[in-house]
Amino acid sequence: MDQFFVAPTCAGQGVGRALMAHLQAQATARNITRLWAHVSLAAEAFFAAQGFVVEQRQEVQRAGQVLCNARMAKMLGTTTKNHQKS
């Protein structure tokens, strides 16, 4: 996943959960069995609540700033033989 955000005015209203549920349903329908994302520290709890686990903690440099984040992933249904990234 890339760029998963909810506007601050919509925070805490279930918008993120609904978007994530839709994304996971679409991935499953396409036989994608693993989702992953580079997640900010601020978003880590949300992703964990959606069943993602930290695979790696990392520090990345952007515009001269060091940012700490985590690569998080979630396995979806395993009914297919191929594992694809989304």
C-alpha positions, 0 to 999 in steps of 0.5 A, spaced: 500 500 500 502 506 498 499 513 501 493 510 506 491 516 509 484 519 512 483 527 513 484 529 520 477 531 520 474 524 519 479 521 524 475 516 529 469 515 525 470 509 522 473 511 515 480 508 515 477 501 518 472 502 512 477 503 507 482 498 509 476 493 509 474 494 502 482 494 500 482 487 503 476 485 500 479 487 493 485 484 494 482 477 496 478 477 490 484 478 486 488 473 490 493 477 493 495 474 499 499 479 502 499 486 504 504 491 506 506 498 507 511 503 510 507 505 516 509 512 520 509 511 528 503 515 528 499 510 524 502 504 527 497 502 532 491 503 526 495 498 522 496 493 528 489 494 530 487 491 522 491 485 523 498 488 520 504 486 524 511 489 524 516 486 520 522 491 520 523 497 524 527 502 519 530 509 519 529 513 512 532 520 510 527 524 506 529 532 505 535 531 510 530 529 515 531 522 518 524 519 519 523 512 523 517 508 521 516 500 520 514 496 514 508 492 516 504 486 513 498 482 513 497 475 510 490 475 507 487 468 505 491 463 503 487 459 498 492 461 492 499 458 490 502 465 488 503 470 494 503 477 491 505 484 494 500 490 493 
